[in-house]
Amino acid sequence: MDILHVDMDAFFASIEQRDRPDLRGKPVIVGGVKGRGVVSAASYEARKFGVHSAMPMSTARRLCPQAMVLPVRMQHYAEIGRQIRDIFLSFTPLVEP
């Protein structure tokens, strides 16, 4: 039996980079942009500066001031996730999110 594992750890940031080509290769942080927000996702470029999910946004901004900080677009990410799951399901019914 073959098993395929897909790492979608930086999913929100990757979707933003996919949707906005000007962000590709640049540090992107997605999360709460007002008040005491937290990082929901950080691109691999932002992670090089020590930014990671669940980190306070104030800390992330301090570690990577050049990052593009974007608000969460949960409905959009959920739709893209459904599309990806549908692709997997077209190959096998054995899909575990």
C-alpha positions in Angstrom: 0.0 0.0 0.0 1.3 3.5 -0.9 0.8 6.4 1.4 1.0 10.0 0.4 1.5 12.7 3.1 1.0 16.3 2.1 2.5 19.0 4.4 0.2 22.0 4.3 1.8 23.7 7.4 2.3 27.1 5.7 -1.0 26.8 3.8 -2.5 30.2 4.4 0.7 32.0 3.5 1.2 29.8 0.5 -2.2 30.6 -0.8 -1.6 34.3 -0.4 1.7 33.9 -2.4 -0.1 31.9 -5.0 -2.9 34.6 -5.3 -0.4 37.5 -5.3 2.7 36.7 -7.4 4.3 39.9 -6.1 4.6 38.2 -2.7 6.4 35.1 -3.9 9.8 34.7 -2.4 9.1 37.3 0.2 8.2 36.9 3.9 4.5 36.7 4.4 2.7 36.5 7.8 -1.1 35.7 8.0 -3.0 36.3 11.2 -4.6 38.8 13.5 -3.6 42.3 12.3 -5.3 44.3 15.0 -4.8 44.4 18.7 -3.3 41.3 20.3 -3.4 39.1 17.2 -1.4 36.0 16.7 0.3 34.4 13.7 -1.9 31.9 11.9 0.7 31.0 9.3 4.1 32.2 8.2 5.7 31.6 4.8 9.0 29.7 4.7 10.7 33.1 4.0 9.3 34.5 7.2 10.3 31.4 9.2 13.9 32.1 8.4 13.6 35.0 10.8 12.1 32.9 13.6 8.4 33.6 12.9 6.0 30.7 13.5 2.3 30.1 14.0 0.7 30.9 17.4 3.3 33.5 18.0 2.1 37.0 19.1 1.9 39.2 16.0 3.9 41.9 17.9 6.8 39.4 18.2 6.5 38.4 14.6 6.6 42.0 13.4 9.7 42.6 15.6 11.5 39.6 14.2 10.6 40.3 10.6 9.7 43.9 10.1 9.9 43.6 6.3 7.2 40.9 6.2 3.9 41.5 4.5 1.3 41.0 7.2 -2.1 40.0 5.9 -5.5 39.2 7.6 -6.9 35.7 7.6 -9.3 34.9 4.7 -10.7 31.7 6.2 -13.5 31.2 3.7 -11.1 31.5 0.8 -8.6 29.0 2.5 -11.5 26.6 3.2 -12.6 26.6 -0.4 -9.0 26.0 -1.7 -8.7 23.2 0.9 -11.9 21.6 -0.4 -10.6 21.8 -4.0 -7.4 20.0 -2.9 -9.3 17.4 -1.0 -11.5 16.8 -4.1 -8.3 16.1 -6.1 -7.1 13.6 -3.6 -10.6 11.9 -3.5 -10.4 11.6 -7.3 -7.6 9.1 -6.7 -8.8 7.3 -3.6 -11.6 7.4 -1.1 -9.0 6.9 1.7 -8.3 10.6 2.5 -7.6 11.8 6.1 -7.5 15.6 6.5 
